């Protein structure tokens, strides 16, 4: 899936076929099963300025529904990955998230 977005007046093309997938939600192999017919994958798009864009690809296997792409702030991307037990060392706040998780804090809003 491709989507064009505008950030700081510059056009960026998010492409799930080319960008790095950081997490892939399980998908159902059985057509009759309703489990895992919808999900969210997170991707990372590198920009030419040394920065990147994290985004969710909300997908569906139902023919009457459409997929969508949602750009995420870095903190939400950290949380999405952290809740699934994944750590991305390129993310500046991931060390803090990991430390809090090791101390037993599951919800960052407690502070």
Secondary structure, DSSP 8 states (H G I E B T S, - for coil): -EEEEEETTEEEEEETTTSEEEE-----S-SS--TTSEEEEEEEEE-TTS-EEEEEEEEE--TTS--EEEEE-HHHHHHHHHHTT---TTSTTHHHHHHHHHTT---GGG-
